[in-house]
């Protein structure tokens, strides 16, 4: 199988990854009879991890590795946890391909460098959270506006232990897209009850979270 990343992209990633500080781990969940997008997702993560010695990849079987599945609360595959020394609640359900490749790179950078760039008002509100917040950002690889919504959600998850943020590739999980009435992307589902359309600014997402809690 040919490489998914060409030499130009590898060179760009090498430059980006030179700024990494903490080691990064991909915990990738698949199964022995790999699902439609599992193989491509695995290959993409393998190629990215080979660019830098600070990135390693661990592969788990969704059926056999029940303890890891339960530990990271993995609901479906392909699933990828991006973490450093701890799990920040950053998840990718589906292949982070197309425009979403930038979301993967940003997730690597934030868990490694700690540079989340959230506004002071956002941090203050997240610090005050008493309840758990689950953000599911529905995307497609061809949507240029989707990475902004995913990156914001992942940064909030990195900053606050009460937030979990999932990228969900809508075409890979049509049953979820139907469940949450995803007619366009990005669409952020907040704790199952509130919805935010488009790549909205921080303050708008915070207001939606407030409406849930």
C-alpha positions in Angstrom: 0.0 0.0 0.0 1.4 3.4 -1.0 2.0 6.1 1.6 -0.8 8.4 2.6 1.6 11.2 3.4 3.8 12.6 0.7 7.4 13.8 1.2 6.2 17.5 1.3 3.7 16.8 4.1 6.3 14.7 6.1 8.8 17.6 5.9 6.1 20.0 7.1 5.2 17.7 10.0 8.9 17.3 10.9 9.2 21.1 11.2 6.0 21.2 13.3 7.0 18.3 15.6 10.4 19.9 16.3 8.4 22.2 18.7 6.9 19.2 20.7 7.9 19.0 24.4 6.1 16.1 26.1 5.8 12.7 24.5 2.5 11.9 22.8 0.7 8.6 22.6 -2.0 7.5 20.1 -4.2 4.8 21.6 -5.9 3.3 18.5 -8.8 1.0 18.8 -9.7 -1.4 15.9 -10.5 -5.1 15.6 -8.9 -8.2 14.0 -11.3 -8.0 11.1 -10.8 -4.3 10.5 -13.7 -2.1 9.8 -14.0 -0.1 6.5 -12.0 2.9 7.7 -9.9 1.2 10.4 -7.1 0.2 8.1 -6.7 3.6 6.6 -6.9 5.2 10.0 -4.2 2.9 11.4 -1.9 3.6 8.5 -2.3 7.3 8.8 -1.5 7.2 12.5 1.5 5.0 11.9 2.9 7.3 9.3 2.4 10.4 11.5 4.0 8.6 14.5 7.1 7.7 12.5 7.8 11.4 11.8 8.8 12.1 15.4 10.4 10.1 18.2 8.1 11.9 20.6 5.1 10.2 19.2 4.3 6.5 19.8 1.3 4.4 18.8 -0.5 1.6 20.8 -3.1 -0.6 19.1 -5.9 -2.3 20.9 -8.6 -4.7 19.8 -12.1 -3.4 20.4 -13.3 -7.0 21.2 -10.4 -8.5 23.0 -8.9 -5.6 25.0 -12.0 -5.0 27.1 -10.1 -3.4 30.0 -8.6 -0.7 27.7 -11.9 -0.2 26.0 -13.6 0.4 29.3 -10.8 2.5 30.7 -11.0 5.0 27.9 -14.8 4.6 27.4 -14.5 3.7 23.7 -17.9 3.3 22.1 -17.1 2.5 18.5 -14.3 2.1 16.0 -12.1 3.3 14.5 -11.3 5.3 17.7 -8.2 7.3 18.6 -7.2 8.7 21.9 -4.5 11.5 21.7 -2.8 11.9 25.1 0.6 12.6 26.7 1.2 11.5 30.3 -2.5 11.6 31.0 -5.8 11.2 29.2 -7.3 14.6 28.5 -10.6 13.3 27.0 -9.5 14.0 23.4 -11.1 11.5 21.0 -11.3 10.9 17.3 -14.1 8.6 16.1 -13.4 7.9 12.4 -10.4 8.8 10.3 -8.9 12.3 10.8 -8.4 12.7 7.1 -8.9 15.5 4.6 -9.4 18.8 6.4 -9.6 17.0 9.7 -5.9 16.0 9.5 -5.2 19.5 10.8 -7.3 18.7 13.9 -5.1 15.7 14.6 -1.9 17.8 14.3 -3.4 20.4 16.6 -4.4 17.8 19.1 -0.8 16.5 19.1 0.6 20.0 19.6 -1.8 20.9 22.5 -1.1 17.7 24.6 2.6 18.0 24.0 3.1 21.8 24.5 0.2 22.7 26.7 -0.5 25.7 24.5 -4.3 25.8 24.3 -4.7 29.5 23.7 -8.1 29.7 25.3 -9.5 33.1 26.4 -9.3 34.1 30.0 -13.1 34.2 30.2 -13.3 30.7 28.8 -10.8 29.4 31.3 -12.6 31.1 34.2 -15.8 29.4 33.3 -14.3 26.0 32.7 -12.6 26.3 36.1 -16.0 26.7 37.7 -17.6 23.6 36.2 -19.2 21.2 38.6 -20.7 18.8 36.1 -19.3 16.8 33.2 -19.5 18.1 29.7 -19.5 15.9 26.6 -18.9 17.6 23.3 -19.4 15.6 20.1 -18.4 17.5 17.0 -19.8 16.0 13.8 -17.6 16.5 10.7 -16.8 15.3 7.3 -13.3 15.2 5.7 -14.3 17.7 2.9 -15.6 20.4 5.3 -13.1 23.3 5.6 -15.0 24.8 8.6 -15.0 21.6 10.7 -11.5 21.7 12.1 -12.1 24.9 13.9 -15.0 23.4 15.8 -13.0 20.2 16.6 -9.9 22.1 17.7 -11.8 24.4 20.0 -13.6 21.4 21.7 -10.3 19.5 22.1 -8.6 22.5 23.6 -11.4 22.8 26.2 -11.0 19.1 26.9 -7.3 19.5 27.4 -7.8 22.5 29.7 -10.6 21.1 31.8 -10.9 17.5 33.2 -14.6 17.8 33.3 -14.8 18.1 29.5 -14.6 15.3 27.0 -14.5 16.2 23.3 -15.0 13.8 20.4 -14.5 14.3 16.7 -17.2 12.2 15.0 -16.9 11.6 11.3 -20.6 11.7 10.2 -20.4 9.5 7.1 -18.6 6.7 9.0 -21.3 6.7 11.7 -24.6 7.4 9.9 -26.6 6.0 12.8 -25.2 8.8 15.1 -25.8 11.4 12.4 -29.4 10.3 12.2 -29.8 10.2 16.0 -28.5 13.8 16.4 -30.2 15.1 13.2 -27.0 16.1 11.6 -28.1 17.8 8.4 -24.9 19.9 8.0 -21.4 20.0 9.5 -19.9 21.0 11.8 -22.5 20.3 14.3 -21.6 20.1 18.0 -23.8 18.1 20.3 -23.5 19.1 24.0 -24.5 16.5 26.6 -27.1 15.1 24.2 -29.5 18.0 24.6 -28.0 21.2 23.1 -26.7 21.7 19.6 -24.4 24.3 18.0 -24.2 24.7 14.3 -21.1 25.8 12.5 -17.6 26.7 13.6 -18.6 29.1 16.4 -16.4 31.3 18.6 -15.5 30.3 22.2 -18.1 32.6 23.8 -20.9 31.1 21.8 -19.9 27.5 22.7 -19.7 28.5 26.4 -23.2 30.0 26.3 -24.5 26.7 24.9 -22.7 24.8 27.6 -24.3 27.1 30.2 -27.7 26.3 28.8 -27.2 22.6 29.4 -25.8 22.9 32.9 
